[in-house]
Amino acid sequence: MKISRREFLKKLGQAGLAVLGAKVILEEGLTAQPSYPNLVVVKGSDAEKMLEKALNELGGIKRFVKSGSTVVLKPNAAFSQPPKVGANTHPEVLQAMIRLCKRAGAKKIIVAEHFLAPPEVAMKVNGLGAVVEKEKVEFLPLHDRKLYRRVDIPKGQVLKSDEVAQCVLDADVFINMPVAKVHGGSILTL
């Protein structure tokens, strides 16, 4: 079968693109990372099941917490308010996160917070102290300036450096556990 020069070049170009496309597909297929959502919403009444379901949608707790890691959990725990008020992270959510981190193999878990009330009072009233005690994890109130280290903010426009809790800087994993709520000083706080 005879083909014209133009047809030959067209077929050659198509073959080249097919080979290049196959190479890209194979290479990306071998190295591509799974894609996970940025936000997950779950419904239910069992905090541990809901948290585990949400984390599974994000790739599972082991995506974040590796065996032998040090994890700092930062619940919203600053207020001396009972759980029903919703000012702090609910104790059941903190307990669920601690248990999931333990199951993932965390070697050390630290619950850290800077309080707006005396820490021992707030943790008793908000119920988080009982969780820390029951789960036998470290509790670190972040009030002492010695617990912080100044870090540079390389591309900071106004703020060029700030102090960050040393435990956060030293941790393998930092998990912030805020409560979305209205706030007197702004529309929303997280």
N, C-alpha and C positions, 0 to 999 in steps of 0.2 A: 504494500500500500504506500503510495506516494503522498507526502504532505508538503505544503508550501513552507518556505523559510519562515514566514510570519507565523504559521500554525505551529511549527517546530519550536520557535522561541516562546510562544504562548504556553505550550505544553511543558517546556522546560521550566519556565517561570512558575507554573502551577505546582510542578513536582518539587521545586525548591522551597516554595512556601509551605507545602505539605510536610516536607522533612523538617523545616524550621519549626513549624507549628507543633509537630509531634515531639520534637526535642524540648520545646518550652513546656508542653503539657507534661511530659515525663519528668523533667527536672523539677517543675513546680509541684507536681504530684508527689514527688519523693520528699520535698522539703516543706510543703505547705503546712501551715499550722491550722488547726480547726478555728473556725470563727465563732466567737461567743458574743451574746448581746451585752450591751453596756448597762442595761436596766432590766430587772426581772420583778414581776409582781406576782405574789402568791396569796391565796386566801385560805383561811382555816382557823382553827382554835388551838392547835397543838404547836407551840412555839418551836420545839425541836424538829418536828416533821416539816413545818413550813420553812424553817431556816435551811434544813438539809435539801429540801426540794429547790429552793432558790439557788443555793450554792451548786447543786447538780446542774442546773441550767447554765451556770457560769463556768462549768468544767469540773465541778466537785471541789471539796475542801482541800484535797491533795494537790490541786493545781496551785494553791496558795501556800499551804502549810506542808512542808516536807518533813519527813521523819528526822528527829534530832534537832529541829529548829527551835529558836527562842521566839515566842510570840508575845507582842504587847497588844492588849485589848484596851481600847480607850472608849468605855461607855460614856454616855451622858449621865453623870452621877453626881453632879455638883450641888444639887438642891436637896434640902431637907424636906422632901414631900413624899407622901406614900405613892405606891405604884399606880393607884386608880386615878391620880391627878394627871399622869402622863408627862410630867416634867423631866423625867429621867428615863434611861433605857430600862425596859421592864426586866425584873429579875429572871423571869423564865427565858428571856432572849439571851441574857448574859450567860446563864447556866447552859443553855443549848450550845452557844458558841464555844464555851470552855470544853464541853464534852466532845464536840466535833473536832476541836483542835487536838485534844488528847487522843481521840481515835485515829487521827491522821499521823500521830507519832511525835507531837511537839514535846520537847524535853523540858521546856520551861515556859510557863505562862505567867505573865505579869498583868494585873489590872491596874491601870494608872489613870489618875485624874487630878486636875487642879480644882479645888472645891471653892464654892462661894459661901459655904457654911463650915463649921468645924467638921473635918472628915469623919470622925467616929460617930458624930450625931447624924450627919447626912446618910452615911452608909447603913446605919441602924434603921432610920425612918424609911429610906427608899427601898430597903430590902436587899440591896446588893451586897452588903456586908455578910449577910447570912449565906449567900451563894459563894462568896470568896472563901468563907470558912468551911462550908460543906465540901467544896470541890478542892480544897487544900492547894490554892494557888497563891502566888505572891500578890500583895496589895501595896501599891506605892502612891501615897499622896504627894503630888508634885508642888510643894510649897517652898522648899528650900532652894535658894539660888544655886547652891552647889550641885544640884541635880540637873543643871542645864549646861549646854555648851554653845558658844556663839558659832554660827555658821555663816559663810558668805552666800549671798544670793547673786550669782554671776551676772545675770541679765536684769537685775533689779533696776527699775527706773527711779523710784523714790526710796524704797526700802532696800538697802544694799547688804544688810546682814540682820540676823535675828538670833534669838536664843531658842534652842530646841532641846527638849528633854533628852538627856543622855541615853536613857533606856530605849527610846525610840530609835536613836541613831545606831545603837548597838544591836538592835533586834534584827532577826532575819525577816520577820513579818510584822507589820503594823496594821491592825484592823480597827478602823474608826467605826463606832456604833452609835451614831447620832439619833436623835429623835426630831422628826420634822414637827415644828410647832410655831404658832404665832408668838411674837415677841414684842415687848413694849418699846424696844429701841429700833426695831425694824419690822418689816412685814412678815418675814419668815426667818427662822434660824434652823440650821442643820448642824 
